[in-house]
Amino acid sequence: MASKQILMLAGDFVEDYELMVPFQMLLMVGHKVDVVSPGKRAGEHVVTAIHDFEGHQTYTEKRGHNFTLNSTYAGAKAGDYDALVIPGGRAPEQLGTDETVLELIRAFVAADKPIAAVCHGPQLLAAANVVAGRKISAYPACRAEMILAGADYQTVAMDDAVTDGNLVTAPAWPAHPAWISQFLSVLGTRIEV
């Protein structure tokens, strides 16, 4: 298996599990993962949040960890990477106001490169206007936004994921086993046991 160069887009209050677990797992299977955030350089950090499902009408939020970025956002180009991962949390709502982020996402889409987005991560895909006609899952609170952006919103269990071509989406971190497995398949990563 050839190692892939993967870009992860993060911002303050990115969901901790949706950043850390895929980051570590993708490294574990031999891929190189650069985690970047607009306006920040390698060695700086983003603050994470932990969203939990504790029986309320919506998730709760707790302060997470400081995640140290291992690459600098300025100069990040789709042409330097094989794939893109967009974790959720509250970061996507702010990142979606940054036109350079939206241009970067559009470049990945135009190059037909694999993209994974989980939870609120698909908000960035909607903001970049690249979901029309695509089967998309996202956190249920993002359903209307996905539909208004023209996506074919898929209601799935919180531990399930949706693959549409080279696009993998999931509703939240409980779906890590499903979406990461599907994303590895899209990447052509084979794990033998």
C-alpha positions in Angstrom: 0.0 0.0 0.0 1.3 3.4 -0.9 1.2 6.0 1.8 -1.2 8.8 1.1 -0.7 12.5 2.0 -3.9 13.6 3.8 -4.9 17.1 4.8 -7.1 17.7 7.9 -8.8 21.1 8.3 -9.3 22.2 11.9 -10.2 25.2 13.8 -10.9 26.2 17.4 -13.5 24.0 19.1 -13.2 21.3 16.5 -14.7 18.1 18.1 -11.8 16.4 19.9 -12.6 12.8 19.0 -13.3 13.7 15.4 -9.8 15.3 15.1 -7.7 13.0 17.3 -9.1 9.6 16.5 -8.9 9.8 12.7 -5.5 11.6 12.9 -4.0 8.8 15.0 -5.7 6.1 13.0 -4.6 7.4 9.6 -1.0 7.7 10.9 -1.2 4.2 12.4 -2.0 2.6 9.0 1.0 4.5 7.4 -0.5 7.7 5.9 1.0 11.1 6.4 -1.5 13.6 7.9 -1.1 17.3 8.0 -3.4 19.1 10.4 -3.8 22.8 9.6 -5.9 25.8 10.7 -6.4 29.1 8.9 -4.2 31.8 10.5 -2.1 29.3 12.4 1.3 27.8 11.9 2.8 24.4 12.8 3.5 24.2 16.5 0.5 26.4 17.4 -2.7 24.7 18.6 -6.4 24.6 18.3 -8.7 24.2 21.3 -11.0 21.2 21.0 -14.4 20.5 22.4 -15.9 17.2 23.5 -19.5 16.6 22.4 -21.3 13.9 24.3 -24.7 12.2 24.0 -26.1 12.1 27.5 -29.8 11.7 26.9 -30.7 15.3 26.3 -32.4 16.7 23.1 -29.0 17.6 21.8 -25.3 16.9 22.6 -23.5 18.5 25.5 -20.1 20.3 25.1 -17.1 20.2 27.4 -13.6 21.7 27.0 -11.3 19.3 25.3 -7.6 19.3 24.7 -5.1 21.6 23.0 -4.2 19.9 19.7 -0.8 21.0 18.3 -0.9 21.6 14.6 1.8 19.8 12.7 1.6 21.9 9.5 1.0 25.5 8.5 -2.2 26.5 6.7 -0.7 29.2 4.5 0.3 27.6 1.3 -1.7 24.4 1.7 -2.7 23.3 -1.8 -5.0 20.4 -2.9 -2.3 19.4 -5.4 0.0 18.5 -2.5 -2.4 16.0 -1.0 -4.2 12.8 -2.0 -7.3 13.4 0.3 -9.0 15.8 2.7 -10.6 15.1 6.1 -13.0 17.6 7.7 -13.8 16.9 11.3 -16.9 18.5 13.0 -17.6 20.4 16.2 -18.2 24.1 16.1 -15.1 24.8 14.0 -16.8 24.3 10.6 -19.3 27.2 11.2 -16.4 29.6 11.5 -14.1 28.1 8.9 -17.0 28.4 6.4 -16.7 32.1 6.5 -13.1 31.9 5.2 -13.1 32.1 1.4 -9.6 30.5 1.3 -10.9 27.4 3.0 -13.8 27.2 0.6 -11.5 27.6 -2.4 -9.3 24.8 -1.0 -12.3 22.5 -0.6 -13.4 23.3 -4.2 -9.9 22.4 -5.4 -10.1 19.0 -3.8 -13.5 18.4 -5.4 -12.4 19.7 -8.8 -9.5 17.3 -8.7 -11.9 14.4 -7.8 -9.9 13.6 -4.6 -11.3 11.6 -1.7 -13.0 13.7 1.0 -14.3 12.6 4.4 -16.5 14.9 6.6 -18.1 14.0 9.9 -20.7 15.6 12.1 -20.8 19.3 11.3 -17.9 18.9 8.8 -20.3 18.8 5.9 -21.2 22.4 6.7 -17.9 23.3 5.0 -18.9 21.3 1.9 -22.3 23.1 1.8 -20.6 26.5 2.3 -18.2 25.6 -0.6 -21.3 24.8 -2.7 -20.1 21.3 -3.6 -22.9 19.0 -2.3 -25.6 19.4 -4.8 -26.9 16.0 -5.9 -24.5 14.1 -3.6 -25.6 11.6 -0.9 -24.6 13.2 2.3 -24.9 12.4 6.0 -24.2 14.9 8.8 -25.2 15.6 12.3 -29.0 15.7 12.2 -29.1 19.4 13.1 -27.3 20.1 9.8 -30.0 18.3 7.8 -31.9 21.4 6.6 -28.6 23.1 5.6 -27.6 20.0 3.5 -31.0 19.9 1.8 -30.9 23.7 1.1 -27.5 23.2 -0.4 -29.0 20.6 -2.8 -27.6 17.5 -1.1 -29.5 14.2 -1.0 -29.4 14.0 2.8 -29.2 10.5 4.1 -30.7 9.8 7.6 -28.5 7.1 9.1 -27.8 5.7 12.6 -25.3 7.7 14.6 -22.8 4.8 14.1 -23.2 4.6 10.4 -21.7 6.4 7.4 -22.5 7.1 3.7 -20.2 6.8 0.8 -21.0 8.5 -2.5 -18.2 7.9 -5.0 -15.1 9.4 -3.3 -17.1 11.3 -0.6 -17.5 9.7 2.8 -19.8 11.4 5.4 -21.1 10.5 8.9 -23.3 12.0 11.5 -20.9 12.0 14.5 -17.9 10.4 16.2 -19.8 7.2 17.2 -19.6 6.4 13.4 -15.8 6.4 13.4 -15.5 2.6 12.7 -17.9 2.9 9.8 -16.7 6.1 8.1 -13.0 5.4 8.7 -13.4 1.9 7.2 -15.2 3.4 4.2 -12.7 6.2 3.8 -9.8 3.7 3.9 -11.5 1.7 1.1 -11.9 4.9 -1.0 -8.2 5.6 -0.4 -7.3 2.1 -1.5 -5.8 1.3 1.9 -5.8 -2.5 2.6 -5.4 -3.7 6.1 -4.6 -7.4 6.5 -5.0 -9.3 9.7 
